[in-house]
Amino acid sequence: MSYVIEENVPIPARRMGAPNEYPFGEMTVGQSFHVKGRENFERARNAALGFANRKGIKFSCRLDEDRDGGRIWRVE
């Protein structure tokens, strides 16, 4: 495979990540929200972990099989 080397191609603006579909940035300590469905909960839990690591805050996530999903609390 060969590549074409080019000059004067502008660098696109840096993306700051996809818009967050979860309300992590709006939450205060003690608030929580429910995520319906186990797969959706797992995805939200992973997003909460990443958000918490970037922002220096903490969440607690618990699976709630009685309600088909789970809940995420902001704890710090």
N, C-alpha and C positions, 0 to 999 in steps of 0.2 A: 504494500500500500504506500502511496506517496502523498505527501502533504504540500499544500501551496503556502508559502510564507508570504504574508501581507504586511504592509505598513499603513499607518494612519487609520486604523480601525478603532473607533472610540470604545472605551470600556463601559459597559452598562452600569447604571447606578446599583449600588449594593442593596440587595433585598434584606429586609429586617425580619424575615420569617413570614410564614403564613399568618393571616389574622387568626386570633385564638377563638375557637368556637366555644370555649368554656369561660365562665366568669371569674377566673382566678384573680385578675387584677382589680376587680370591683369588690372582692370579699374582704371583710374585716374579721378579726379574731372572734371565734364563736359561731360564725355563719357557716352554713353547709348547703349542699344541693344534692339531689338524687339523680343518678344516671340509670336509665332503664336498659336492661339487657346486660348479660355478663360480658360479652365482647366489647360493648360500648363502655362498660365500666372499666375494663382492663385498659382500653385506649385512653380514657380520661385519667386513670390513675398514673399511667406513664407520662402523660402530658403534665399532670400536677407535679410529679417528681422533677421533671425538667424545669418547669416554671419556678419551683421552689429553690432549686439549685442556682438558677440564674439570679433570683431576687433576694436570696438569703432569708426566706421565710419557711414555714413548715405547714404541711397538710397531714391529716390522718385520713386514711381510706379504709373503709370496711365493706366487705361483700355482704349483701342482705338478700339471701336467697328467697326469703318469704315475699319480698317485693320485686323479685326478678331484676336484680341489678345491684347497685351499691350506692354508698353515700360518701361524699368527700367533705371534710371539715377543714377550715383554716384554724390552726391551733397556735400559731405564733407569728 
